[in-house]
Amino acid sequence: MTGKERERCKRLLERLREQVLAAGTAKAEPTRKDGSAVGVPDEDEQALTEMQQILASTRNRKQREELVGIDRALATLADRPDDYGVCEECSESIALRRLEFMPFATLCIECQAEKDPKRGVRRRSLSDI
């Protein structure tokens, strides 16, 4: 990887970090909005609120994981630039196209496929769950 390519990836990482931070965290509404109420009078409302809490929590967790990956990649670029873009498993170069799409990637496509074998597999019918 050339210095110019590293600089481009660094700019991508910084821009991506700004976007993630600008999005902010998802707010999870409390199940009970009125402190004096015991339970929620409408069971559908409670189920919807709980689902929204799960979605907000999942989004916040994924956002946190992405920020950790971005910060880690930026630190690697700053401290050990020759290690950036090298697969942590096989020590081969990660394809530049992959780094342009996901600049915080730590695994090449082959090693990622071994780690997550079901990712990218599509269902052929409704019974393939």
Summary of the structure (lengths in Angstrom):
residues: 129
radius of gyration: 20.5
end to end distance: 40.7
largest distance: 63.1
contacts: 298
relative contact order: 0.14
helix: 57%
strand: 2%
